[in-house]
Amino acid sequence: MTNKRVAVEANLGNVRDYLSQQGYDCCDLAAQNLNNQGQGLDAIVISGADQNIMGISDTQTKAPVINAHGMRPDEVAQRIQNATR
């Protein structure tokens, strides 16, 4: 089990569900989450449909951004693990 906090884009429900089952604390990827709580995120998961969704490149978070395009939920979880060691 993990206690990592991950923001997940809304259209990635299958990824969010999988990560939650694996013990991740998932929240919706929304501008207010990034602006107000971005400091507490361990990773951000996007669908890849828009690489710069909601101005992610302008946020103050140092959390890695994982592009889930073409990946299975378990692959996304592995990327998060590798990026947050």
N, C-alpha and C positions, 0 to 999 in steps of 0.2 A: 504494500500500500504506500501511497505517496500523499503528500500534503501540498503539492505544487498547485499554484493558482494560475489558471489558463483562461484567456478570453478567446471565445470561438465565434466565428462569423455565423449569423443566424441561419443561413442555408446549409450549414454542415451539421444538421441534427444527428446524423448517424455517428459522426466523429465525436460530438459532444456526449452522446449517450455512452459510447465506448469508453471515453476518457473518464466519465463519471463512475462507470462500473469498475474502472481500474484504480479508483481512489483519488482522482484529480478533482480539485475544487474548480468547477467550470462556471464562467459567467458569460453573458452576452457581450459580443464585441460591438460596442457602441461608442460614439464620440465621448459621451460623458464618462464612461468607464475608463477610457484611455486618459482623458484629461484629469479626472479626479482620483482614479485609483490605479493608474498605469504604473505607478511606482511599486505597487505590490504584486505586479504580475510576473510570473516566471516565464511565460511564453504567450504568443499571440498566434492563433491559427486562422488563416484566410483561405478562401476557396481558389484564389488565383484568377478569378474573373476580372478583378480590378486590382492590380498590384499596389495601387496607392489609395486603397479604400479609406475614406474618411480622413485623409491626411495623415496616415500612420507615420510617414517619413518625418512629419513635423512634431511628433509627440516627444515628451521628455523621458519616456521609458527606455530602459536599456534591454528590455526583454527581447529575445530572438523572435523574429516573425517567421512562421512555418507556412510555406505555400503547400496546401494539401491537394492541389490539382493532380488528379490521376493516382492518388495514393489511397490505400486501404486505411481504415482507422488504426489498425495495429502498427502500420508503418509510420503514421503520424505520431503515435505514442513513442515509438522508437526514436524518431527525430527529436522529439521534446526531451527524452532522456539524454540523448547525446549532446544536445545543445545546452542543457542545464546542469551538467556535471560539475 
